[in-house]
Structures are given as structure tokens and as C-alpha cells.
Amino acid sequence: MGFSFFYNMILLGYLFFLLPKILFDGLFRRKSFQHHLRRFFYSLEVPKGRYVIWIHAVSLGETKSAVSLIRELKEQYPSVFIIFSTITTTGMEEALKSVAADARIYLPFDFSFLMRRILRKTHPNLVIFIESDFWLHFAKYAKKEGAKIVALSAKISQRSARRYKKCLFFSKKLFSLFDRIYVQNSLYEERFLTLDIPSDKLKIAPNLKLSANISALSLEEQKKWKDHFCITDHFVVTIASTHYPEEKLLLHALRPLLSSSTKIFLAPRHPERFTEVKNLLVKEKLPFSLFSNPVELEKASVILVDTMGFLPVCYSLSDLAIVAGSFIPNVGGHNILEPIFCNIPVIFGPYMDAQKEFQRLVETEMAGQGVGLDRLYSYLEEFKNNSLVRSQLQQGVKNLQRKLKNSLKDIIEELIENTDNGKILKTTKK
């Protein structure tokens, strides 16, 4: 009995562990139950003779990272056939909405008999793992079909590195299948090196999230939305991704700024907190309106964004964004590049522990600024009234956008250049 047999047994044990959840989903959550079934039963047809790239991203964040990569691949090499897989319902929902792949599927469970069958059927030329969801049988049977195996934006936490080191036999078997692992930074490179991965397989490359392309609204769309919210001549700020108690802290800091000429879009991070934040606005006696039901907008200082999926709209209507999760400890900040993609500068707090790379980029290009609560009002007042400060930040936004767009092209060039199949891909280039 070989290693694959024991690995299958471990997966089977994991599946039995999941069985109560699967049965619960079958009884009460039809969509989630269908998701489990589709990891066993799938329908996938690949046209003969096409160059096939299979891109796998575990969930929502990684799926968003893959959007601009797939768009650029399709633009440069229009004849390739792209399969996109994920393992979560949120990842699939985003894929169906945003990912321009030829096929979008749930990745089958990593049993050898499932992976062998689907990979013999699809014959991928190139398999790309996004970030960290690596699967042994997927990589093994893709390799047997002649695929090059690559990881992009690869990362590994300290905890995961320790787990891999405890099972070094398994990790060596897994990572020996990879032709190249493009890591996000030197810290992740060092962690991968502790797993006895040859250094020539590792390369630091830009994080795909730096290339995410959230399109700003057109001028016509902006006018339509501004009329909708009666903010034609206002100074508008979006406060995004707030956690408790950031809403209260930020609104207190900015209260002197609130007037008939200033409006704030307030977007809590988690939808289950919408009612809590609404009650806070009532308690603080701040005139507000709901994004979902805009009434008495002339009086409202705050528009509570109580509908998911509209943050890019809010950014596009604003003069400045404040990305929260960074004004209290233990959250680590959020993606401060999203406002940049919507053409506006960004402000963030002092607790950006989980977003150091994004912070460095934004501050280097002067497209935004880290500001504490004690200085927040004075900084926004200066931004509002000083045209030089505004123009410097807006120029920084343009510079950073240009840099991020070029980084995606660099990733693709590196990716194609470092696979033997690059020759085949180049023959299909537009």
C-alpha cells in the first residue's frame, strides 16, 4: 500500500468529520449541500487542441486576486482555455460574477480516483495555485498529464510552516511537484525554505492583490449616483470596513467636520452589525439615511451602507476614503488599495500589522497616509481646504495605479517565461 492510499484514508476521515455538517446542509441549506455534491460530481468539457490553464483559488479573497490575472491572460492569449476552481460557495459566487474563465467549477475532493479522472479528461498544460490551497493528488495527476505546476502570490503562515515541518515527508512530496513558487515577500520565502524546498524553485514576485482591478464609475454613472444621494456639491468621505468600536471612535473624531456641505458613507465590515451601527447613529443623534432606503438626504450627515457589494460605488463618489480595521489593535487593517483602484486617496490608522506591504506601497507613492484618531479631523480639514495637498495625493494615486498595472504584466511575463509551455502560449498571443 503506497502513500496515496494512506492519504486517501486521511481524506476519508476528514470527510466523515464533515458528514454532520453535510447532512445539516442537506436538510436546511440547499445551496451549501449542492456545493458539497459538486465536489464529487462535475460536468466539464474541454475542446480538443486548446492550450489549457487551470487556476485554483480557495475562496473569496483569492478569487478576487485571480480576476485581473485571468482578464490579462485572455487579453494577451485569447485562444487559451481557462478552468477556474474554488472550494467555497463565496468563491464560486464571486467567480460567476467576476471571473472570465471558460469553465468555473468546485475543485473535486482530493481523492486520487477523482483527480485522476478529471485531469485525464482536461489535460491541463499549466496549473496555477493562488496563495496557499495546495493539494497533493491535484498536483500529482496534473503533473502526470504533463502540466507545469506553479504557485502565485504564495504565502505560508508560521503555524502552517510548523505543521508542514512535522510532516516533512508529505511536504517534500507535495512541493517537489511544483516547478516554481512565486512568493509574496522574503518572510514567506524563508518559511518555504525551512521545508527543504530548493531555493531555485522560489522567487519573490508581486502579490496578485496588488493588481486587482476594481473599476471606477464612469462620469455618467457618477452623476446618476450623486443625484440619487443628493451629493452634487458636497465633500464626500467613505469610511469603510469598520469594526466595533471604530464607528463611534471615528464619528467622534470627525464630528466637527460634519455639516451640510460634508457627507459620510459609513460601511461596517460585517453585515450582521448593520442594526448595531444604525442604533449607534440614533444614540449619537447624528442625522443619517440608509443606503438601501435614502430618505431625508438633505438633513443626513451620514449614509449608512447597509447593502453589500456597493463599496466601489461609494469610493467612486467620494473625495477621500478612510479604511478602518486599522484604528484598533488586533484586526490588522484591510485592503487599502481598493480606493486607489477607484481613483481616490486613502487614509488608514496606525494598526496595519496585516497589511504592511500595502501600507509601504501607498506611502511610498504618496497615494495616502496613516493618521491617528487624534490627528484625523485636522488632516481631513487640510485635505478639504488645501488644493495642493489634494493634488499631491491624487497624483500619487495615478502613479500607484500605473505601477500596479505594470506589476500584473510582469507577473504574466515571468509566468510564461519560466515554463517550457511558454512557447506554445506565445503562438496564441493576440
N, C-alpha and C positions, 0 to 999 in steps of 0.2 A: 504494500500500500504506500503510495507516494505522498508527497507533501500536499498536492491538490486535494486528495481525499480528506486529509485532516482539516484543511482549510474549508472545504465544503461542509464538514461536520460542525465547525465553529459557526459558520454562517447559518446552518440549520438551527443550531442552538439559539442564535440571536433571533431568528425568525419565530421560534417558539416563544421567546421572551416577548416579542411584539404581538403575539397572537391575541391576547385580550384587547389590545388597542384596535387591532384589525377588525375583530368581531364587533366591538363597540361602534367603530366607524360604519360597519355594515348595517347596523341597526339604526343608527341615529345621524350619521354624517355621510351621505351618499357620495359626495364629491371625493372625500378623503379615501373612502373604500375603493372607488374606481381607480384612484391613484395607485393603491397597493396592487390591485389586479393587473394594471397595465405594466407593472414591473415583472410580471410573469408572461403576459400575453401581449404581443405587439404586432403592428402591421407596418411594414417598411419595405418599400420597393426602391431600388437604386438603378437608374438607367445604365446599361452596359457601355463601357468605354469612357465613362466620365472619370475625371480625377476627383477623388472623394476625400474631403476633410471632415473629420468628426471632432466636434468641440464639446467638452463636458464641463458644466458648471454646477456646483452643488445646489445653490439656492438663489434667492432674490438678488442679493448684492453682487454675487459673481456673474449672474445672468446680465445684470446691467453693465458690468465690466466688459462683457463679450459683445455687446450691441455694436459699438463702433468698430471693433476688430472685424466682425463679420461684414459690416457695411463696407469697410475699406477693402477687404478681401474680394468681395463681389464686384466692387468697382474696378479693381486692378486686374482681377482674373475672373471674368464673368461666366466662363464655362465650367467652373468648378461646381461640384455638388456638395453642399454643406449639410451635415447632420448635426443637430444641436440636441444635447441631452441634459436633463437635470433630474433630481430625485425628490423635489418638494413641489407641492401644489402652488406655492407662491412663486417659485422659479418658473413653473410652467405657465402660469397666468401672465407673468412678465414676458416670457418668450413668445407667447401667442400674440401679445400686444406689440412687442418691440423688435424681436429678433427676425431678421430677413433671411432665415435659413430655408433650405429646400425641404427639410424634414425636421420636426420637433417631437421628441419622444421622451418618456421617462426611461432613465437608464435601467435595464434589467438588473435584478439582484445578481450579485457577482458569483453565482454558481457556475462551475465550469461548463455544464451542459447547455446553459442559457447563453453564455458568452461565446462559446464555440459556434453555436448555431447562427447567432445574429452576425458575427464577424465573418463567417464563411459566406454569408448572404450579401454583406455590404462591401467587403474588400476595401477598407479604408487605406488610402495612401499616407495619410498624416493624421495622427490623433493628438489633440491638444487638451491637456488638463488645465483648468483655470484655478489657480491659487493652491488648493490643498486636498481635494477629494480624490485621492489616488486609490485605484482598485487593481488588485493583483491579476485576476483572471481576465479582466478587460484588457489590461496592458499586454498580458502574455499571449492571448489569442489574436490580438491586433498585430502583435509582432510576428506571429506565425504566418499571418496573411501578408507580411512584407511591409507593414506600416512603420513609419518613423514615429517615435513616441516623444512628445515634448511637453513640458510644464511651463506655463506662462504666469507671470506675477506670483510665482511660487512663494509660499511662506510656511513657516512651521513654528508653533508656539513652543515655549520651553517645556510645557507639560507633554506635548506630543513628541518632542525630541527624546524626552526621558522614556516614554513608552516604546518608541521605536528602538531605542538602545537596549531595552530589556528583552526585546525580540529581534536581536541583531540578525539572526539567520533569516527571518522573514523580511526585514527591511532591506538587507543586501539583495535578496531575491527580487523584491519589488523594484528597487531603484536601479538594479542592473539592466532592467528593460528600457530605461529612458536613454534617449540619445543626447538630450540636452535639457537642463533645468535652468530656466531664466528666473532668478530670484529677485525680490523687490529691493533688497538692500544687503549691506555687508553683515548685519546681525544674523539674518536668515541664512546667508551663505555659510557663516561659521557653524550654525546649528546643523545644517545639512552635512558639512564636512565631518562632524562628530559621528556620523552614521557610516563612515568609511566609503563615502561616495567620492570617486576620483575628482580632483579639483578641475580637470579639463572638461568635465560634464557640466560644471556650474558657471553661470555668468550673471552678473548684475545687469538688469535691464529695467526700463521704466515700468512702473505699475500701470496696468491697463486702466485702472480707475482714473488715472490722470488724463486719459483720452476720452472719457465718457462725453458723449455729445448730446447735451440737453438743449434742444433748440429754443432760442428766444422767440417771443411772439413777433409777428410782422407789425409794421406801423399801423396797418389797418386793424389787425386784431387787438393791438394795444388800445387804440381809440375806442373800439367797441367795448372792451372790458372797463376802461376808465369811465366811460359814460354809464356803464352798468353800475359801478360803485360810486359814481359822483366824485371822482378824484382828479378831475381835469387839471386843476391848478394847485394841487397840494404837494407838499413834501411828504413822500411815502417811504416808510421803513417796514421791511418784513423781519419779524422775529421768529426764527424757525427752530424746530426740533427741541422745544423746551421740555425740561424735566421738573418735577416738583423739587424745590420751591422756586425755580428760576422765574416763573411768570411774575410772582409777587416782587422778587428782587429787582427784576428788570423794569417793571412798570413803575416801581417806586423811584428808581434811578432816573427814569425818563419823564416822570410826571410833569416837571416844569416845561418840557418841550411840547407836551400835548396842547393843542389849540385848534382853532377852526381851520388853520392852514396846514396842519400835520395829521396824517393818518397812519395807523399801525395795523398791519396784518399780523395777527398772533396765531402761530401754528404749533400746537403741542405735538410732541413726538409720537405719543400713543393715543389712538382714537378713544380708548376707554376712559381717558381723562378729560374729554370734551366737556362733560357736565360739571366736573370739578372746577375747571377753569372758568366756565360760564358763571358758576356760583361765586368764584373769587371776584370777577368783574362786578357782579351785583354788590358784593360786600364792600368793595373798594369805591363804589359809587362812580364808576367810570362809564360814561355813555358808550354803548357798544352795539354792534349789529352782528348777525351771523352771516357767514359766507353763503350758507345754504338758503338763507331767507333774508336778503338785505332790505331792511326797512329803517326808516328814520335815519338815513345815512348822513344827512346834513348835520345832525347832532352827534353822531358816533365818532369818538376818537379812536376806537379800536374795532377792527373787524376780526372776529374770532373765526379762524379757518377750521370749520367743523366737518369738512368733507375731504376725504383722502384723494390724492392724485393731482392736486391743483397748486402745489408749491411752486413749480416752474412758472405758472401764470402769475402768482404773487410776486416772485422775483422780477419778472419782466415788467411789472407795473411799478416797481419800486426804484428809488434813487440809491438805496443802500440796504444791505442785508446784515442782520445780526444772527449768527448761527450759534445756538445755545448748546447745552450739554458740556459747556466749557466754563461756566461761571460757578460751578460747584464741583467739589472733588469726586473722584470715583466713577465718573462717567467716561471721561477721556476725550470728549469732543466728538463732532460729526464731520461729514464731508463738506469742507468749506470751499471746495471747487465748484459746487453746483451753482451758486450765484454767479461765479465767474463765467460759466458757460451761458448764463442768461444776461451777460454784459453789464453786471453791476459789481461794485466793490463790496468787500465783506469785512465785517468786524467779528471778533471772537474773544472769548475770555482767556484767563491765564491757565486753565486746566485742560491742556491739549495733549495729554500724555499718549493717547492712542492715535494721534494724527500729526505726529512730529514732521513727517515727510511733507504733508500738505501745508503745514504751517511754514516750513522752510521755503517752499516754493512761492507761496503767496507773499511772504515778507521780502524775499529776495527780489521779486519783480515789482514790489511796492503796489500790489493789487489789493491790499487790505492791511489790517492792523490788529494786533492783540491789544485789548483795552480792558482794564479792570472796572468793576462797578463804580468805584469812586470817581473815575475819570470819564465815564461813559457819556453823561449829559454834556459836559464841556466839549468832548470830541465831536459829538453829533451836531452841536450848536456851531462849531467851527466849520464842519463839513457843509452844513446847510448855508452858511453865510459867506464862506470864503471860496471864491471861484477857482483860485489857484490850487487849493487843497483838492477840490473835486476833480479838476482837470488832471492833476498828477496821478490820482488813484485810477481815473478812467483810462489814462494812457497805460498804466501798469496792467490793467485788465486786458487791454488789447495785446500787450507784449506777452502776457502769460498765455492767452488763448493761442497765439501763434506758436509759442514754444510747445504747448501740449499737443497741438495738431501735428507738428513735426515729429514728436516723440512716437506717435502711433505709426507713422510711416517708417521710422527707424526700427520699430519692433517687427513689422512685417518683413522688411528687407533682411533683418537678422534671421528671422524665422526661415525664410525661403533660402537664404544663402547658406544656412547651416544644415540643410537637408539635401541628400542626393537627389530627392524628387524635385528639387527646385528647378531642375532643367525641364521637367515635364510641365511644371506650373508656368514657367516663363513662356512656353509655347502657346499658352492660352491667354496671355496677357492682352488686355484691351488696347 
